[in-house]
Amino acid sequence: MTVNPLPCVAQTIKDAPGLDWIYVYWSDVEPGKGHVTITCYGSAWCAYFGGMPGDTIRQFFQRADTSYLVTKLGITPQLKQTKQHANYLAKIIDAVKASLAEKQEDAA
């Protein structure tokens, strides 16, 4: 078995309207390939994106459509496939995307 460290960027999103703290873990495997894990209030969603044309995982996530990300991240056993829970995940994704946009504005 070979074990290699993989760089990860972690962020906490506080004060998103109507949500508990959100924790996001970004990991770029190589250009155009990466993982994201999002946790909020005891639930977690994760996905691998392997077809991002040269983007980092954060760049891709920021420009991707929220409904696509909801489908890709999926629904956990705790959050069944209902419209209410899909809307909850969409709200979390929108908060993550807003934090990325805000961080980008701060860097400019």
C-alpha positions in Angstrom: 0.0 0.0 0.0 1.3 3.5 -0.9 0.2 6.5 1.1 0.9 10.0 -0.2 -0.1 13.2 1.4 -2.5 15.3 -0.6 -2.6 19.1 0.0 -6.0 20.3 1.2 -7.4 23.8 1.8 -10.0 24.0 4.5 -12.4 26.9 5.2 -15.1 27.6 7.6 -18.2 29.7 6.6 -20.0 31.4 9.5 -23.1 33.5 9.5 -24.6 32.2 6.3 -28.3 33.1 6.6 -30.3 30.3 8.1 -27.4 27.8 8.2 -25.0 26.5 10.8 -21.3 26.7 10.3 -20.2 25.2 7.0 -16.8 23.4 6.7 -15.4 23.0 3.2 -12.3 20.9 2.3 -10.8 21.5 -1.2 -8.2 19.1 -2.7 -6.7 19.5 -6.1 -5.3 16.2 -7.3 -3.8 17.7 -10.5 -5.0 20.5 -12.9 -8.5 19.7 -13.9 -9.1 17.1 -11.2 -10.1 17.6 -7.6 -12.3 16.7 -4.6 -14.6 18.7 -2.4 -16.1 17.8 0.9 -18.7 19.9 2.6 -20.1 19.4 6.1 -22.9 21.3 7.8 -24.9 20.3 10.9 -23.8 16.7 11.0 -24.3 15.9 7.3 -21.5 15.7 4.7 -21.4 15.7 1.0 -18.4 14.9 -1.2 -17.6 14.6 -4.8 -14.7 14.1 -7.2 -14.6 16.2 -10.4 -12.2 14.8 -13.0 -13.2 16.8 -16.1 -12.6 20.4 -15.1 -10.7 21.9 -18.1 -7.6 23.1 -16.2 -9.5 24.6 -13.4 -8.8 24.2 -9.7 -11.6 22.7 -7.7 -12.5 26.1 -6.3 -12.6 27.8 -9.7 -14.8 25.0 -11.1 -17.1 25.0 -8.1 -17.6 28.8 -8.3 -18.7 28.8 -11.9 -20.6 25.5 -11.9 -24.4 25.6 -11.8 -25.9 25.1 -8.4 -28.4 22.5 -9.6 -25.6 20.5 -11.2 -23.6 20.6 -7.9 -26.7 19.5 -5.9 -27.1 16.5 -8.2 -23.3 15.7 -8.3 -22.9 16.0 -4.5 -26.0 14.0 -4.0 -28.3 13.4 -1.0 -27.0 11.6 2.1 -28.8 8.8 4.0 -29.7 11.5 6.6 -31.1 13.8 3.9 -33.4 11.8 1.6 -34.1 12.7 -2.0 -36.8 15.3 -1.3 -37.3 18.7 -2.7 -36.9 20.2 0.8 -33.5 18.6 1.3 -32.3 19.4 -2.2 -33.2 23.0 -1.5 -31.2 22.8 1.8 -28.1 21.5 -0.1 -28.6 24.2 -2.7 -28.6 26.8 0.0 -25.4 25.4 1.4 -23.8 25.3 -2.0 -24.8 28.9 -2.7 -23.2 30.0 0.6 -20.0 28.2 -0.4 -20.0 29.9 -3.8 -20.7 33.3 -2.2 -17.7 32.8 0.1 -15.5 32.0 -2.9 -16.7 35.1 -4.7 -16.1 37.2 -1.6 -12.6 35.8 -1.1 -11.8 36.5 -4.7 -13.0 40.1 -4.3 -10.8 40.5 -1.2 -7.8 39.3 -3.2 -8.4 41.9 -5.9 
